[in-house]
Amino acid sequence: MALELTRNIADPDGFYEHLVSSQRHMSDEEANQMNARLILILANQVGDMETLKAAIDFAVDPKAGRKQAAA
């Protein structure tokens, strides 16, 4: 499964606002822990190890990840 690099969220601004507002009253540590939990929940939804590794690589280096996603 290749990475989906085009917009795939109907309301990206609404998603971002909900994410930010959910952390508004959290400490940095609490927000980091929540983000880690969210990553694991979403990774479980994806489920495909190849896609997850490609997403991690893309997050580390978007230029290198974009080349891999195109291959």
MODELLER restraints for C-alpha pairs under 7 A, 6 or more apart:
rsr = mdl.restraints
at = mdl.atoms
rsr.add(forms.Gaussian(group=physical.xy_distance, feature=features.Distance(at['CA:1:A'], at['CA:50:A']), mean=6.97, stdev=0.5))
rsr.add(forms.Gaussian(group=physical.xy_distance, feature=features.Distance(at['CA:1:A'], at['CA:51:A']), mean=5.76, stdev=0.5))
rsr.add(forms.Gaussian(group=physical.xy_distance, feature=features.Distance(at['CA:2:A'], at['CA:51:A']), mean=6.19, stdev=0.5))
rsr.add(forms.Gaussian(group=physical.xy_distance, feature=features.Distance(at['CA:2:A'], at['CA:69:A']), mean=5.96, stdev=0.5))
rsr.add(forms.Gaussian(group=physical.xy_distance, feature=features.Distance(at['CA:3:A'], at['CA:51:A']), mean=6.20, stdev=0.5))
rsr.add(forms.Gaussian(group=physical.xy_distance, feature=features.Distance(at['CA:3:A'], at['CA:54:A']), mean=6.91, stdev=0.5))
rsr.add(forms.Gaussian(group=physical.xy_distance, feature=features.Distance(at['CA:3:A'], at['CA:55:A']), mean=6.81, stdev=0.5))
rsr.add(forms.Gaussian(group=physical.xy_distance, feature=features.Distance(at['CA:3:A'], at['CA:69:A']), mean=5.91, stdev=0.5))
rsr.add(forms.Gaussian(group=physical.xy_distance, feature=features.Distance(at['CA:23:A'], at['CA:31:A']), mean=5.77, stdev=0.5))
rsr.add(forms.Gaussian(group=physical.xy_distance, feature=features.Distance(at['CA:43:A'], at['CA:52:A']), mean=6.76, stdev=0.5))
rsr.add(forms.Gaussian(group=physical.xy_distance, feature=features.Distance(at['CA:54:A'], at['CA:65:A']), mean=6.72, stdev=0.5))
rsr.add(forms.Gaussian(group=physical.xy_distance, feature=features.Distance(at['CA:57:A'], at['CA:65:A']), mean=5.56, stdev=0.5))
rsr.add(forms.Gaussian(group=physical.xy_distance, feature=features.Distance(at['CA:58:A'], at['CA:64:A']), mean=6.75, stdev=0.5))
rsr.add(forms.Gaussian(group=physical.xy_distance, feature=features.Distance(at['CA:58:A'], at['CA:65:A']), mean=3.92, stdev=0.5))
rsr.add(forms.Gaussian(group=physical.xy_distance, feature=features.Distance(at['CA:58:A'], at['CA:66:A']), mean=6.67, stdev=0.5))
